[in-house]
Each structure stands twice: as C-alpha cells, then as structure tokens.
Amino acid sequence: MSDEDPKQALKNAILEWRKKFNVQDGDPILAAVELWEIYFTHAQLNGPKPPSFEDFRSTMEQLERLCGDFTGRAADIIKEMRDVPKIRNDLNRFPIFALVFSAALALLAGILIGRYAR
C-alpha cells in the first residue's frame, strides 16, 4: 500500500458521504473534514507513529474554543451592523421632531404677537 492509497480512500469516502447526504461545497462540515485530513496528513509526515487520542482531542478542544470565540465576535459584529440602520433612523427622527417643534413654536409666537401687539 503506498502513501496515496489511504488518501485516495479517504477522498472516495468523503465523496460518497457528500453524495449520500447531499452536502454542498462551502458547507462548514467540509471545512472540519478538511481540517481532520490536514491533521492526519501532518501527523503522518512528522512521525511514524499515529497521533494519540489525547493529542487529537486536545487539538479539537482548542479548535472548539477558538471557534466559539470567533463565533462570539462574529455575532457581536453582526449585531452592531444590524443596529446601524436603527441608529440612523433614530438620529434622522430627531431633526424632524426639532423642525416640527420649532415651526409650532414660531406659529404660536406669531399668533400671540399678532393678537397682543395691536
């Protein structure tokens, strides 16, 4: 068995899995599968022994922690981006209110001046 046989077998298994469950390109699970493939390929190149379960588990826990941090920051950014139109509407509403209020005050002042200035 050459070095390419396990890689080709893994690629064939991934293709069958994608067809079976209709997984499209760009799906996040494919990124995870690619990470596993890179991890195992790197482990095979750097040493004759396969990676231990503890090493793999610690790597996956670190990946989960980093992904959690990333998704938290992404959620904050999305929330801020969704709030921008609301803030813009709130800021635009104030000048309209100020204009209407000023016009009403000027009208009231004009009426009072006209009535009592004669």
Secondary structure as UniProt FT lines:
FT   HELIX           4..21
FT   TURN            25..26
FT   HELIX           28..46
FT   HELIX           53..116
//
